[in-house]
Amino acid sequence: MDNAFRAKAASICDDKIAKKGEGVGLSFYAFFANRNDRPELLFEVAEWWIKTHRLDHFEKAVKIREMLRSGV
């Protein structure tokens, strides 16, 4: 996952946290538009989320944001 996408995804986490509080959860689908215009990136992020880190479908946005920013 490239740094530009990591920054965008972390920004989306920031937005969700600001709107709903630190307990808000999200899935990796939150990082994409409703239409599948970047399937390769969607699969890359899905693999990072599901296969690499074995995360649940919904995770706390603060946890994901920190993972993205730390480069994990």
C-alpha positions in Angstrom: 0.0 0.0 0.0 1.6 3.3 -1.1 2.1 6.2 1.2 -0.4 8.4 -0.5 -3.2 5.9 0.1 -2.1 5.4 3.7 -2.4 9.1 4.3 -5.8 9.2 2.6 -7.0 6.3 4.7 -5.7 7.8 7.9 -7.5 11.0 7.0 -10.7 9.1 6.6 -10.2 7.6 10.0 -9.6 11.1 11.4 -12.9 12.2 9.9 -14.9 9.2 11.3 -13.3 9.7 14.8 -14.1 13.5 14.7 -17.7 12.8 13.7 -18.5 9.8 15.9 -15.9 9.6 18.7 -12.9 7.4 19.4 -15.1 4.3 19.8 -16.1 4.3 16.1 -15.4 1.2 14.1 -14.9 0.9 10.4 -14.1 -1.7 7.7 -11.7 -1.3 4.9 -14.6 -0.5 2.6 -14.7 2.9 4.2 -11.6 3.8 2.2 -13.3 3.3 -1.2 -16.2 4.9 -3.2 -19.3 2.8 -3.6 -18.2 1.8 -7.1 -15.2 -0.4 -7.6 -13.0 1.9 -9.7 -9.7 0.7 -8.3 -10.0 -3.1 -7.9 -6.3 -3.8 -7.6 -6.0 -1.4 -4.7 -9.1 -2.8 -3.1 -7.6 -6.3 -3.2 -4.3 -5.0 -1.8 -6.0 -3.3 1.1 -8.3 -6.3 1.7 -5.2 -8.5 1.9 -3.5 -6.1 4.3 -6.6 -6.1 6.5 -7.7 -9.7 6.3 -4.7 -11.9 5.4 -1.7 -10.0 6.8 -3.2 -8.6 10.0 -6.1 -10.9 10.5 -8.4 -8.0 11.5 -12.1 -8.4 12.2 -14.5 -7.0 9.6 -15.0 -3.9 11.8 -12.1 -2.4 13.8 -11.7 0.7 15.8 -10.7 3.6 13.6 -8.1 4.8 16.1 -6.3 1.4 15.8 -6.4 1.4 12.0 -5.2 5.0 11.9 -2.2 4.2 14.1 -1.4 1.1 12.0 -1.5 3.1 8.8 0.7 5.9 10.2 3.2 3.5 11.6 3.7 1.7 8.3 2.6 -1.7 9.6 
